[in-house]
Every structure is written in C-alpha cells, then in structure tokens.
Amino acid sequence: MARSGTEGRGVLEGAFALMEALAHGDEVGLTRLASDAELPKATAHRLLGQLVALGAVQSRSGRYRLGPRTFRLGQAWHPARALRAASARPLRELASASGRLSLSVSVAEAGHTIIVGGMRGAVDEVFPLRSGVVLPPGSAAELVLAASNPVAELPEGRTEASWAREVARAREQGLAFEYGQCVSTLSCVAAPVLSASGQVMAAVAASALDGKQITPLGDAVRRAAAMISANLARLPAPAAQAPGEWPAYEKAR
C-alpha cells in the first residue's frame, strides 16, 4: 500500500524506486508502480513524466517500461561490460548444448543478485531473465554468489544454519541447483565465475521450465563458467580498487 505523502523521501530516491519496480516487468501500469515503489499515485505519475522526458522510461497507453537511455547507461557499467565480453562465446557454446533454455550471467550488488547478460529462451515467456532484472532471493545464482558475497537477508524459509549448509554445498560442488523454490515453474543450475584470486565474482546459470532438463547440464554450465573466468583473466589489469569494489576494466576485447 502506498504511503501518504513522500514522508521525507527525496525526488531521486522516488525515481530510483520507480525504476527498480520497472526492472521487474516488461510494461507496468501506474497503480501497480506507485504501490511497488511505495509512492502516492500523483507523485509516481509526476516522477514518471520526468523520467519519460529524460528518456529513462517509455510510456505507451498508460503503461510504462524502462527506456533506451537507462539501457545505454546500464550497458556501460564496468562489471557488466567485461562480463558480457568474456561470456559471449562460452554462452553461445552452452546454448548449442542446451537448446531453448535461458542462460544468464549475474552479479551480487548491495545484497541482491542482478542479471547483467545472457541469452533468452523459453523461460522468458514466464519470467524475464534480461539484463537489469533482480533475481528472487534463494536462486541458484544467489547460492553461488553467496560464497563470496553475503546476502542482504535470508531467503524465505531458510534459517542461518540451513542457508549456510546450502552455500557450503554449492562452494564444494562448484554448482547450485534450484527446483521451483523461487519461481514455482522455474528450475535452474548455476556455477561460479572466479577472479584470479579465487573470489566468486559472477554466476552463470541455465534455466528451464522442466527440471528434468536442468539436472544433466551441471558439467556444461561449470565448463562455461570456467571459460568465462579464463577470458576475464586475459582482460587488461584493473587499477587499484578498494576492498570489495568491482574492478573497473579499461576495455573489453
């Protein structure tokens, strides 16, 4: 339920809340956007008008979606740019082995799991796995990433002990499987992309509507992740970074 008034929320915070809400759907109506962003409907409408004028959001028949300017800015984010370059060939090879399964590359950011690249497939008709989408808590990708990037909060239904066991299993096996716990019709397998120091910096995942398609793909997904790790190691060395900060690769080959 939307709050009355802005309750001290700044314009930028409100605009970002709307864009976060838009990242979860292809096209969304004003009422739902205002509710998801916890903004009064009039405030949401005013901010959306400003975002449309800037090209950050598009509007059609009273519904909204992220615009081309947001896409261009997102494409320039350094981790996404480097990972897309490093994963292009491995994902193509994985796609040839997996048919119409959806493939994704995700990173951990502020306690969440965000898709930064991949190849779309049949799953996208049910749950869009495009760049910028925040994955539900407890996904296979989040399990893999949690080895080096703690989550903001425990996924629903997990205790600290059970979550720690799942993360430890994923770290030991180099794979994580998830069958319908996050999205009831969706199953996936994920493997870690590692930095030269062995830190988990991204997750590669294959997703399907039929869990039987996922189980045999573990080795192929693990190989794709290893290839991406090797490709990243060939990129130009990054400048010195603060602990925990993503490397700012100068360019992608």
C-alpha positions in Angstrom: 0.0 0.0 0.0 1.4 3.4 -1.0 2.3 5.8 1.8 0.5 9.1 2.1 2.9 12.0 1.2 6.5 11.4 0.4 7.5 11.0 4.1 10.7 12.8 3.5 11.8 10.7 0.5 13.8 12.7 -2.0 13.0 13.0 -5.6 16.0 10.9 -6.6 15.0 8.1 -4.2 11.5 8.1 -5.5 12.7 8.0 -9.1 15.0 5.1 -8.4 12.2 3.2 -6.6 10.1 3.5 -9.7 12.9 2.3 -11.9 13.6 -0.6 -9.6 9.9 -1.6 -9.9 10.1 -1.3 -13.7 13.1 -3.6 -13.7 10.8 -6.5 -12.7 8.4 -6.3 -15.6 8.1 -5.6 -19.3 5.3 -3.0 -19.0 3.6 -1.9 -15.8 0.6 0.3 -15.1 0.7 3.4 -12.9 -1.3 2.0 -10.0 1.0 -1.0 -9.6 4.1 1.1 -10.0 3.1 3.5 -7.3 2.3 0.6 -4.9 5.5 -1.2 -5.6 7.6 2.0 -5.2 5.6 3.0 -2.1 4.7 6.4 -3.5 1.5 8.3 -3.8 -0.1 7.8 -7.2 0.2 11.5 -8.0 3.9 11.6 -7.0 4.6 8.5 -9.1 2.8 10.0 -12.1 4.8 13.2 -11.8 8.2 11.5 -11.5 7.4 9.1 -14.3 6.6 12.1 -16.6 10.1 13.5 -15.8 11.7 10.1 -16.4 9.9 9.8 -19.7 11.1 13.3 -20.7 14.7 12.2 -20.0 14.4 9.0 -22.0 14.9 6.8 -18.9 11.4 5.5 -19.1 9.0 4.9 -22.0 5.2 5.3 -21.9 2.6 3.7 -24.0 -1.2 3.6 -23.5 -0.8 4.4 -19.8 1.8 1.7 -19.2 5.5 2.2 -18.5 8.8 0.4 -19.2 12.5 1.2 -18.9 13.7 3.4 -21.8 16.7 3.3 -24.1 18.7 5.8 -22.0 18.6 3.5 -19.0 19.7 0.6 -21.2 22.7 2.5 -22.5 23.8 3.5 -19.1 23.4 0.0 -17.8 25.4 -1.4 -20.7 28.3 0.9 -19.7 28.5 -0.4 -16.1 32.1 -1.9 -15.9 31.4 -5.3 -14.4 28.5 -5.9 -16.9 30.6 -4.8 -19.9 33.6 -7.0 -19.0 31.4 -10.0 -18.2 29.4 -9.7 -21.4 32.6 -9.6 -23.5 34.1 -12.6 -21.6 30.9 -14.7 -21.7 29.9 -14.2 -25.3 31.5 -17.3 -26.8 31.0 -19.6 -23.8 27.3 -18.8 -23.7 27.0 -19.5 -27.4 28.6 -22.9 -26.9 26.4 -23.6 -23.9 23.3 -22.6 -25.8 24.2 -25.1 -28.6 24.1 -27.8 -25.9 21.1 -26.6 -24.0 18.5 -25.9 -26.8 16.0 -23.2 -25.8 17.0 -22.9 -22.2 17.5 -19.4 -20.9 21.1 -18.5 -20.0 22.1 -15.7 -17.7 25.2 -14.1 -16.1 24.5 -12.4 -12.7 26.5 -10.4 -10.1 25.9 -9.6 -6.5 25.2 -5.9 -5.8 24.0 -4.4 -2.5 22.9 -7.8 -1.2 20.9 -8.6 -4.3 21.5 -10.8 -7.4 21.3 -8.8 -10.7 21.4 -10.2 -14.2 24.0 -8.4 -16.4 23.9 -10.5 -19.6 22.8 -13.8 -21.1 20.8 -15.4 -23.8 17.0 -15.5 -23.7 14.9 -18.7 -24.2 11.6 -20.3 -23.4 11.8 -19.3 -19.7 11.5 -15.6 -20.6 7.8 -16.2 -21.5 7.2 -16.9 -17.9 9.9 -14.9 -16.0 12.0 -12.4 -18.0 15.7 -13.1 -17.5 17.0 -9.9 -19.2 19.8 -7.6 -18.1 18.9 -5.5 -15.1 16.4 -7.9 -13.6 16.9 -8.6 -9.9 16.5 -12.4 -9.2 14.3 -13.6 -6.4 16.0 -14.5 -3.1 17.3 -18.0 -2.9 18.1 -18.5 -6.6 20.8 -20.9 -7.7 22.8 -17.9 -8.8 22.5 -16.3 -5.4 23.7 -19.5 -3.7 26.8 -19.5 -5.9 27.5 -15.8 -5.3 26.9 -16.1 -1.5 30.2 -17.9 -1.2 32.0 -14.5 -1.5 29.0 -12.1 -1.3 26.7 -12.4 1.7 23.0 -11.8 1.0 21.2 -8.8 2.5 18.6 -11.1 4.2 17.9 -14.8 4.3 15.6 -16.1 1.7 12.1 -17.1 2.9 12.0 -20.5 4.6 15.7 -20.7 5.3 17.4 -20.4 8.7 21.0 -19.2 9.0 22.1 -22.8 9.5 20.3 -24.2 6.5 21.4 -21.4 4.2 25.0 -21.8 5.4 24.8 -25.5 4.5 23.4 -24.8 1.0 26.1 -22.2 0.4 28.8 -24.6 1.6 27.5 -27.3 -0.7 27.5 -25.0 -3.7 31.0 -24.0 -2.9 32.2 -27.6 -2.5 30.5 -28.8 -5.7 31.1 -25.7 -7.8 27.4 -25.8 -8.7 24.0 -25.0 -7.2 20.6 -26.4 -8.3 17.2 -24.9 -7.6 13.9 -26.5 -8.5 10.9 -24.3 -8.2 11.6 -22.7 -4.8 12.0 -19.1 -6.2 9.6 -19.2 -9.1 7.2 -22.2 -8.9 7.5 -23.1 -12.6 11.3 -22.4 -13.0 14.4 -24.6 -12.3 18.0 -23.7 -12.8 21.6 -24.6 -12.3 24.4 -22.1 -11.6 28.2 -22.2 -11.5 30.7 -19.6 -10.3 32.9 -17.2 -12.3 36.1 -16.7 -10.4 38.6 -13.9 -10.2 42.4 -14.7 -10.4 42.4 -14.8 -6.6 39.6 -17.4 -6.5 36.9 -15.0 -5.4 33.4 -15.6 -6.8 32.6 -12.5 -8.9 29.6 -13.7 -11.0 27.3 -16.7 -11.6 26.4 -18.4 -14.9 23.0 -20.1 -14.9 20.9 -22.2 -17.2 17.1 -22.0 -16.5 14.3 -24.2 -17.8 10.6 -24.8 -17.2 11.2 -28.5 -16.9 13.6 -29.5 -14.1 14.5 -32.7 -15.9 16.3 -30.6 -18.5 18.5 -28.9 -15.8 20.0 -31.9 -13.9 22.2 -33.1 -16.8 23.5 -29.6 -17.6 25.7 -29.2 -14.5 29.0 -30.1 -16.2 28.3 -27.9 -19.2 27.4 -24.9 -17.0 30.5 -25.5 -14.9 32.7 -25.5 -18.1 31.1 -22.3 -19.4 31.8 -20.6 -16.1 35.5 -21.8 -16.2 35.8 -20.4 -19.7 34.4 -17.0 -18.7 36.8 -16.9 -15.7 39.7 -17.6 -18.1 38.6 -14.9 -20.5 38.3 -12.4 -17.7 41.8 -13.1 -16.7 43.0 -12.1 -20.1 41.4 -8.6 -19.9 43.7 -5.6 -19.1 44.7 -5.5 -15.4 42.4 -3.2 -13.4 43.6 -0.2 -11.4 43.8 -0.5 -7.7 40.4 -0.8 -6.1 39.0 -0.5 -2.6 38.3 -3.9 -0.9 35.1 -5.4 -2.2 34.9 -2.9 -5.1 34.3 -4.2 -8.6 37.3 -3.9 -10.9 37.0 -1.1 -13.5 38.2 -2.8 -16.6 39.5 -0.3 -19.1 38.1 -2.1 -22.1 36.7 -5.4 -23.2 38.1 -7.5 -26.1 
